[in-house]
Amino acid sequence: MSQQDSAIERDVMEYDVVTVGAGPAGLSFAIRLKQLNPEISVCVIEKASTIGAHILSGAVIEPGPLDALLPGWRDNPPPICVPAKDDEFWLLTHSGHRRLPIPPGMHNEGNFIVSLGAMCAWLAPQAEALGVEIYPGFAASETLHDETGKVVGVRIGDMGVAKDGSHKPGYTPGIDIRAKVTVLAEGARGHLTKRLVKQFKLDADSDPQGYSIGIKELWQVPEDRVQPGKIVHSFGWPADSQVYAGGFVYHLDKGRVALGYVSGLDYKDPDYKPWEAFQQWKNHPLNKPLLEGGSILSAGARAIVTGGWQSLPKVEMPGALLIGDTAGLLNVPKIKGTHQAIRSGMLAAEHLVASQLAPEGFDARLRASDAMAELKKVRNIKPGFKRGLWFGMLNAAWETITAGLSPWTLKNKADWSTLNKAGEYEQPKRDYLVRTLAPRDRLQGVYFAATEHDEDQPVHLRVRDTSICVTRCAEEYDNPCTRFCPAAVYEIVADESGKRLQINAANCVHCKTCDIKDPYEIIDWVTPEGGSGPNYQNL
């Protein structure tokens, strides 16, 4: 902490519990806590301008945990909530497609297609009705610690700081929120969680965490094309057999379809462009007729945590807990994490009420729960694909038949370490199409994310040594950040003084891909001013 920082007088708010992140895990936790003990004071802080504005997910949800949390929810469902009806599973080639049997984990009978952003906006008032205080536009910039190192709350980022660090006329110091327990529900690759994992060595006994990037659009198309409740998954083209990737189309109501493409960030090809792969996939003959003549309503991108059972860090530390995607509970073969987020949030609330707000013991409790039993069964499926598509398919079949009872556990490697160097990788045959569907490029895609950042604020994408970008990285990897970012944040520009990295931070949609995939691990995503970032509508 700088001398100037320690001299700033800050308001202090005190609660029994502070929760960072108003996603499904954070809100479910707060609701369950208040259901069990209305006397416990709890606040939920959320960096987005409104609840749900930074939430992006497929999303097909298993309703079991939601039934347990809010038994009457079906009488007053979220605004977008379509019962799942028909499942389809396709293998795509450049110009064709073959229908395959539905993998066991992807049968969706009894599930619901939702907008997770709209669902969180629907959960928030139910939490508030129980006495939970929710503050959107409050971005936690750092954790607070006592003299023993224990977490004792969070500090909200200052508002009104200029790009050069000086204070603008409207400067407001961030509030310190102090609490007996801090619950981190930041979603995939939370920036506070990243620091705490390092500080408390929470990953000492687990594999590195793994991630994918999910890029999604919501389209309005002629209503007669939409079959509400239809769920389509596909894999194959445009990814080559070395990239773990696939697409989804979910038919909603009112002529709306949600579609997206997920690329595993353990890919090796330094020239791979996840955003371009998504656009190619949209133009495939299976998908294009559904979209032609339609319009994009909203678009965005988000990291998805895919390490599974063997990458789960310790989820407790002095004064704090990790839940939901922050812990890494997504079930990869099902492509579902919402039920796990709700389940872990409820479990954390039950643990804290039973233990008089002591985090100790939560890690063991989570590991003994249904949430972890579910992950253990499928632990070997995603890592099997690092040997290629066909080995991965065979391995997945074996693991499914044996219900994960293999006597081995495949290892995960850090995504940043998997890139081949430029020129040392045999370029796959792309077979890419001429695209005609919108958007034409990444910048137009950013427009549909409605992302907003005050240009005069410190850059929230911190590159520790930019000289590497124009020397080693240019030579070894040909600057992959200019390709893996779905929002064209990173550019290498040449001027009279030579080449330099330009960071277009205002474009950022907070997907965290750069923080995960940069081969030198020198990019740190930190939270910008509260309320900044995308304003997703129904993603």
C-alpha positions in Angstrom: 0.0 0.0 0.0 1.4 3.4 -1.0 2.0 6.2 1.5 -0.6 8.3 -0.4 -3.1 5.4 -0.2 -2.7 4.9 3.6 -3.2 8.6 4.2 -6.6 8.5 2.4 -9.6 8.5 4.8 -12.0 5.8 3.9 -15.6 5.1 5.0 -15.9 1.7 6.6 -19.0 -0.6 6.4 -19.2 -3.7 8.6 -21.1 -6.9 8.0 -20.9 -10.4 9.3 -20.4 -11.6 5.7 -19.3 -9.9 2.4 -19.8 -11.7 -0.9 -17.9 -10.7 -4.0 -19.9 -11.3 -7.1 -23.7 -11.4 -7.7 -23.7 -14.4 -10.0 -25.7 -17.6 -9.3 -23.2 -18.8 -6.6 -23.0 -15.5 -4.7 -26.8 -14.8 -4.8 -27.7 -18.4 -3.9 -25.3 -18.2 -1.0 -26.8 -15.0 0.3 -30.3 -16.3 0.0 -29.6 -19.5 1.8 -27.7 -17.7 4.6 -30.7 -15.5 5.3 -33.1 -18.4 5.1 -31.1 -20.2 7.8 -30.4 -17.2 10.0 -32.0 -13.9 9.3 -29.9 -12.2 12.0 -26.6 -12.6 10.0 -25.8 -9.4 8.1 -24.7 -10.0 4.5 -23.9 -7.8 1.6 -23.2 -8.7 -2.0 -21.0 -6.4 -4.1 -21.0 -6.6 -7.9 -18.6 -4.8 -10.3 -21.2 -4.5 -13.1 -23.4 -1.5 -13.5 -26.5 -3.6 -12.9 -27.0 -7.2 -11.7 -26.5 -9.6 -14.6 -24.7 -7.1 -16.9 -21.5 -9.1 -16.8 -23.1 -12.6 -16.7 -22.7 -14.7 -19.8 -23.5 -18.4 -20.0 -25.1 -20.8 -22.5 -27.2 -21.7 -20.4 -29.1 -24.9 -19.9 -29.6 -25.5 -16.2 -30.4 -28.5 -14.1 -33.2 -27.3 -11.8 -32.5 -29.6 -8.8 -30.4 -27.2 -6.7 -32.8 -24.3 -7.6 -35.7 -26.4 -6.5 -34.0 -26.9 -3.1 -33.2 -23.2 -2.7 -36.5 -21.7 -3.8 -39.1 -24.5 -3.9 -41.8 -22.3 -5.5 -39.7 -20.8 -8.2 -41.6 -22.4 -11.1 -44.7 -20.3 -10.1 -42.7 -17.1 -10.8 -39.9 -18.2 -13.2 -37.1 -16.0 -14.5 -38.0 -13.8 -17.6 -36.3 -16.2 -20.1 -37.0 -19.8 -19.0 -37.8 -22.3 -21.7 -38.3 -26.1 -20.8 -35.8 -28.2 -22.7 -37.4 -30.4 -25.4 -35.3 -31.9 -28.2 -31.5 -32.6 -28.1 -29.4 -32.8 -31.2 -25.7 -33.6 -31.5 -23.8 -33.1 -34.8 -20.3 -33.7 -36.2 -19.5 -30.9 -38.7 -17.2 -31.1 -41.7 -16.3 -28.2 -43.9 -19.6 -28.4 -45.9 -21.5 -31.3 -44.3 -22.8 -32.6 -41.0 -23.6 -36.0 -39.5 -26.0 -36.5 -36.7 -24.6 -38.6 -33.8 -26.2 -40.2 -30.7 -26.6 -37.8 -27.7 -23.7 -38.4 -25.2 -25.2 -39.6 -21.8 -24.3 -36.4 -19.9 -26.0 -34.2 -22.5 -29.6 -35.4 -22.3 -31.5 -32.4 -21.2 -35.0 -33.8 -20.4 -36.3 -31.9 -17.3 -33.8 -29.0 -17.7 -34.5 -25.4 -18.7 -32.8 -23.0 -21.1 -32.4 -19.6 -19.4 -30.5 -16.4 -19.8 -28.2 -16.6 -16.8 -27.9 -12.8 -16.7 -31.7 -12.4 -16.5 -31.9 -15.2 -13.9 -29.4 -13.3 -11.7 -31.4 -10.1 -12.1 -34.5 -12.2 -11.0 -32.6 -13.7 -8.0 -31.4 -10.4 -6.7 -34.7 -9.0 -5.5 -35.5 -12.3 -3.8 -32.3 -12.0 -1.9 -33.1 -8.3 -1.0 -36.5 -9.3 0.3 -34.7 -11.5 2.8 -32.6 -8.6 4.0 -29.5 -9.1 1.8 -27.9 -5.8 0.8 -26.7 -5.8 -2.8 -24.5 -3.1 -4.3 -24.0 -3.1 -8.1 -21.2 -0.8 -9.4 -19.0 -1.7 -6.5 -15.8 -3.3 -7.8 -13.6 -5.0 -5.1 -10.1 -3.9 -6.0 -8.2 -5.7 -3.1 -8.7 -7.9 -0.1 -8.1 -6.5 3.5 -6.0 -8.5 5.9 -5.2 -8.3 9.6 -1.7 -8.5 11.1 -1.9 -12.4 10.9 -2.7 -12.3 7.2 -6.4 -13.4 7.8 -8.9 -11.9 5.2 -11.0 -9.4 7.0 -13.0 -7.9 4.1 -12.5 -6.1 0.8 -11.7 -2.6 -0.4 -13.8 -1.0 -3.1 -11.8 0.6 -5.9 -11.5 4.4 -5.9 -13.7 6.3 -8.3 -12.5 9.3 -10.3 -8.8 8.3 -10.7 -7.2 9.6 -14.0 -5.1 7.5 -16.3 -1.9 9.0 -14.9 -3.0 8.1 -11.3 -4.0 11.7 -10.3 -7.4 12.4 -8.8 -10.0 14.0 -11.0 -12.5 16.6 -9.6 -15.1 13.9 -8.8 -12.6 11.6 -7.0 -14.2 9.4 -4.3 -12.1 7.0 -2.2 -13.3 3.4 -2.2 -15.1 2.1 0.9 -13.6 -0.6 3.1 -16.1 -3.4 3.7 -15.0 -5.3 6.8 -16.5 -8.7 7.6 -16.0 -11.8 9.7 -16.1 -13.9 6.5 -15.4 -13.0 2.9 -17.0 -15.2 0.3 -15.5 -15.0 -3.2 -18.0 -15.8 -6.0 -16.2 -13.9 -8.7 -16.7 -16.4 -11.5 -13.9 -17.9 -13.6 -10.4 -16.4 -13.0 -11.5 -13.9 -10.4 -8.7 -11.4 -9.9 -8.9 -11.4 -6.1 -9.1 -15.2 -6.0 -6.0 -15.4 -8.3 -4.0 -13.4 -5.7 -5.3 -15.3 -2.7 -4.6 -18.7 -4.3 -1.0 -17.5 -4.6 -0.8 -15.9 -1.2 -2.3 -18.9 0.7 -0.8 -21.5 -1.7 -4.3 -22.9 -2.2 -3.3 -24.8 -5.3 -0.3 -26.6 -3.7 -2.0 -30.0 -3.9 -3.9 -29.6 -7.2 -3.2 -29.4 -10.9 -3.2 -26.0 -12.6 -6.6 -24.7 -13.4 -7.8 -25.0 -17.0 -10.1 -22.7 -19.0 -12.0 -22.3 -22.2 -13.3 -19.1 -23.8 -17.0 -19.1 -24.6 -18.2 -16.5 -27.2 -21.9 -16.0 -27.4 -24.5 -14.0 -29.4 -28.3 -13.6 -28.9 -30.2 -13.3 -32.2 -33.6 -12.3 -33.2 -34.8 -14.3 -36.2 -38.2 -15.0 -38.0 -40.3 -16.7 -35.4 -41.3 -19.6 -37.7 -37.6 -20.8 -37.6 -37.5 -21.2 -33.9 -38.5 -24.3 -32.0 -38.6 -23.2 -28.3 -36.7 -25.8 -26.2 -34.6 -27.2 -29.0 -30.9 -27.7 -28.0 -28.2 -28.3 -30.6 -24.6 -29.1 -29.8 -21.9 -29.7 -32.4 -18.2 -30.3 -32.7 -15.6 -30.8 -35.5 -15.1 -28.1 -38.1 -13.9 -25.3 -38.0 -11.6 -26.5 -35.3 -8.9 -29.0 -36.2 -8.5 -32.2 -34.3 -6.0 -30.6 -31.9 -8.4 -28.0 -30.5 -11.1 -28.8 -27.9 -14.0 -26.9 -29.3 -17.7 -27.0 -30.1 -20.8 -24.9 -30.7 -24.3 -24.6 -29.3 -27.7 -23.3 -30.5 -30.4 -23.0 -27.9 -33.9 -22.1 -29.2 -35.7 -19.6 -26.8 -39.1 -17.9 -27.1 -40.3 -14.9 -29.1 -38.1 -15.7 -32.2 -34.8 -15.6 -30.2 -31.9 -18.0 -30.4 -28.8 -18.1 -28.2 -25.7 -19.5 -29.9 -22.1 -19.7 -29.0 -18.8 -21.4 -29.5 -16.4 -22.7 -26.9 -12.6 -23.1 -27.5 -10.4 -24.8 -24.9 -7.6 -22.4 -24.0 -5.1 -25.3 -24.0 -4.8 -25.1 -27.8 -1.3 -25.3 -29.3 -1.7 -23.3 -32.5 -0.3 -19.8 -32.0 -2.4 -18.6 -35.0 -5.7 -19.9 -33.7 -8.4 -17.2 -33.4 -11.3 -18.2 -31.1 -13.5 -15.3 -32.3 -12.9 -16.2 -36.0 -13.7 -19.9 -35.4 -17.0 -18.8 -33.9 -17.9 -16.7 -36.9 -16.9 -19.5 -39.3 -19.1 -22.0 -37.4 -22.1 -19.6 -37.7 -21.7 -19.6 -41.4 -21.7 -23.4 -41.7 -24.6 -24.8 -43.7 -26.1 -26.3 -40.6 -26.4 -22.9 -38.8 -26.5 -20.2 -41.5 -30.1 -20.8 -42.6 -31.4 -20.2 -39.1 -29.6 -16.8 -38.8 -29.8 -15.3 -42.3 -32.0 -12.2 -42.3 -31.9 -12.0 -38.5 -30.2 -9.5 -36.3 -27.9 -9.6 -33.2 -29.4 -8.4 -30.0 -26.4 -8.9 -27.7 -23.0 -10.5 -27.8 -20.0 -11.1 -25.5 -17.3 -13.5 -24.3 -16.4 -15.1 -21.0 -13.8 -17.5 -19.7 -15.2 -20.9 -18.6 -13.4 -22.9 -15.9 -12.7 -26.4 -17.1 -10.0 -28.0 -14.9 -12.5 -30.1 -12.9 -11.8 -32.4 -10.0 -8.0 -32.5 -10.2 -7.7 -28.7 -10.5 -9.9 -27.8 -7.6 -7.8 -25.6 -5.2 -8.3 -25.6 -1.5 -11.5 -23.6 -1.1 -11.0 -22.2 2.4 -8.4 -19.9 3.9 -8.3 -17.8 7.1 -11.4 -15.5 6.9 -12.6 -16.5 3.4 -14.2 -19.1 1.1 -14.3 -19.8 -2.6 -17.6 -21.0 -4.3 -19.0 -21.6 -7.8 -16.8 -21.0 -10.8 -14.2 -19.2 -8.7 -13.6 -22.6 -7.1 -13.8 -24.3 -10.5 -16.9 -26.5 -10.2 -18.2 -26.6 -13.8 -19.0 -30.1 -15.2 -17.2 -30.0 -18.6 -18.9 -32.9 -20.4 -22.3 -31.6 -19.5 -21.2 -28.0 -20.2 -23.1 -27.0 -17.1 -22.0 -25.1 -14.0 -25.0 -23.2 -12.7 -26.4 -26.1 -10.7 -22.9 -26.6 -9.2 -22.7 -22.8 -8.4 -26.1 -22.8 -6.6 -25.2 -26.1 -4.8 -21.8 -24.8 -3.6 -23.4 -21.5 -2.5 -26.0 -23.3 -0.4 -23.4 -25.6 1.1 -21.2 -22.6 2.1 -24.2 -20.9 3.8 -25.1 -24.1 5.6 -21.5 -24.6 6.7 -21.1 -21.0 8.0 -24.4 -21.1 10.0 -23.4 -24.4 11.6 -19.9 -23.2 12.4 -20.7 -19.8 13.7 -19.1 -18.1 10.7 -15.9 -20.2 10.8 -14.6 -21.0 7.2 -12.5 -23.9 8.6 -13.9 -27.3 7.5 -15.6 -26.0 4.3 -13.0 -27.5 2.0 -13.6 -31.0 3.5 -17.4 -30.5 3.4 -17.3 -29.5 -0.3 -15.1 -32.4 -1.2 -17.5 -34.8 0.5 -20.5 -33.4 -1.3 -22.5 -34.3 -4.4 -20.8 -31.4 -6.2 -17.4 -33.1 -6.0 -18.8 -36.6 -6.6 -20.2 -35.3 -9.9 -16.8 -33.9 -10.9 -14.8 -36.9 -9.9 -16.9 -39.1 -12.3 -15.9 -37.0 -15.3 -12.4 -35.9 -14.3 -10.6 -37.7 -17.1 -12.9 -36.7 -20.0 -11.5 -33.2 -20.9 -7.8 -34.0 -20.3 -8.2 -37.0 -22.7 -8.7 -34.6 -25.6 -5.1 -33.2 -25.3 -4.1 -36.2 -27.4 -6.5 -35.2 -30.2 -10.2 -35.5 -31.0 -10.5 -39.2 -31.7 -8.5 -40.4 -28.7 -10.6 -38.0 -26.6 -13.8 -39.4 -28.0 -12.7 -43.0 -27.2 -11.5 -42.0 -23.8 -14.8 -40.2 -23.1 -16.8 -43.3 -24.0 -14.7 -45.4 -21.7 -15.0 -43.0 -18.8 -18.7 -42.7 -19.3 -19.2 -46.5 -19.4 -17.1 -47.0 -16.3 -18.7 -44.0 -14.5 -15.2 -42.6 -13.9 -14.0 -45.6 -12.0 -10.6 -45.7 -13.9 -7.8 -46.3 -11.4 -5.9 -43.3 -12.9 -6.5 -39.5 -13.0 -5.2 -37.6 -16.1 -3.2 -34.5 -15.3 -3.9 -30.9 -16.4 -1.3 -28.4 -17.6 -1.5 -24.6 -17.4 -3.1 -23.2 -20.5 -0.3 -20.5 -20.9 2.3 -23.3 -21.3 0.7 -25.1 -24.2 1.3 -22.8 -27.2 3.8 -24.0 -29.8 6.2 -21.4 -31.1 5.5 -19.7 -34.4 7.0 -21.7 -37.3 7.4 -24.8 -35.2 3.7 -25.8 -35.6 2.3 -27.5 -38.7 -0.5 -25.3 -39.7 -3.8 -27.2 -39.9 -5.8 -26.9 -43.1 -8.3 -24.2 -42.2 -11.0 -24.6 -45.0 -12.5 -21.3 -43.9 -15.5 -19.9 -45.6 -16.3 -16.4 -46.9 -18.4 -15.0 -44.1 -21.6 -13.1 -44.8 -23.3 -13.0 -41.4 -22.8 -10.1 -39.0 -20.6 -9.0 -37.3 -18.0 -8.3 -39.9 -15.1 -8.0 -37.3 -14.3 -8.0 -33.6 -14.9 -4.2 -33.2 -18.4 -4.6 -34.5 -18.8 -7.5 -32.0 -17.7 -5.2 -29.2 -20.6 -2.8 -30.1 -23.1 -5.6 -29.4 -21.5 -6.1 -26.0 -22.3 -2.4 -25.1 -19.1 -2.2 -23.2 -18.3 1.1 -21.6 -15.1 2.3 -19.8 -14.2 5.9 -19.0 -11.2 6.4 -21.2 -9.4 8.5 -18.6 -8.9 5.8 -15.9 -5.9 3.6 -15.2 -5.5 0.8 -17.8 -6.9 -2.3 -16.1 -4.9 -4.7 -18.3 -1.4 -4.5 -16.7 1.5 -5.8 -18.8 4.5 -6.2 -16.5 7.1 -5.8 -19.2 6.0 -4.4 -22.6 9.5 -4.7 -24.1 8.8 -8.5 -24.2 5.9 -7.9 -26.6 8.0 -6.3 -29.3 11.1 -8.6 -28.8 10.7 -12.2 -27.5 7.0 -12.5 -28.0 7.1 -11.1 -31.5 9.9 -13.5 -32.5 8.7 -16.6 -30.6 4.9 -16.5 -30.9 4.1 -13.6 -33.3 2.1 -11.8 -30.6 -0.9 -14.2 -30.0 -2.7 -11.6 -27.8 -3.6 -9.8 -31.1 -5.5 -13.0 -32.1 -6.8 -14.7 -28.9 -8.6 -11.5 -27.6 -12.2 -11.5 -28.8 -12.4 -7.7 -28.4 -9.3 -6.5 -30.3 -7.9 -5.0 -27.1 -4.2 -5.7 -28.1 -2.5 -4.2 -31.1 1.1 -4.0 -32.1 1.5 -0.6 -33.8 4.5 1.0 -35.5 5.4 4.7 -35.2 8.5 6.8 -35.6 10.0 5.3 -32.4 9.5 1.7 -33.6 7.0 -1.0 -32.6 5.0 -0.9 -29.4 2.0 -2.6 -27.8 -1.2 -0.6 -27.8 -3.9 -1.6 -25.3 -7.4 -0.6 -26.3 -8.7 -1.1 -22.8 -12.1 0.5 -23.5 -12.9 -2.5 -25.8 -12.5 -5.0 -23.0 -15.4 -7.4 -22.3 -13.8 -8.8 -19.1 -13.4 -12.3 -20.5 -9.9 -12.8 -18.9 -8.5 -14.7 -21.8 -5.3 -12.6 -21.9 -4.7 -13.2 -18.2 -5.0 -17.0 -18.9 -3.3 -17.6 -22.3 -0.4 -15.1 -22.4 2.6 -17.5 -22.8 4.8 -15.3 -20.6 2.2 -14.8 -17.8 2.9 -11.1 -17.7 -0.7 -9.8 -18.3 -2.7 -9.2 -15.2 -6.4 -8.4 -15.5 -7.5 -6.1 -12.6 -10.9 -4.6 -12.1 -11.5 -1.2 -13.7 -13.7 1.4 -12.0 -17.0 0.0 -10.7 -19.8 0.0 -13.3 -17.3 -0.3 -16.2 -17.4 -3.1 -18.7 -20.0 -4.9 -20.8 -23.7 -4.3 -20.4 -25.0 -7.7 -21.6 -28.7 -8.0 -22.3 -30.1 -11.5 -21.7 -26.9 -13.4 -22.2 
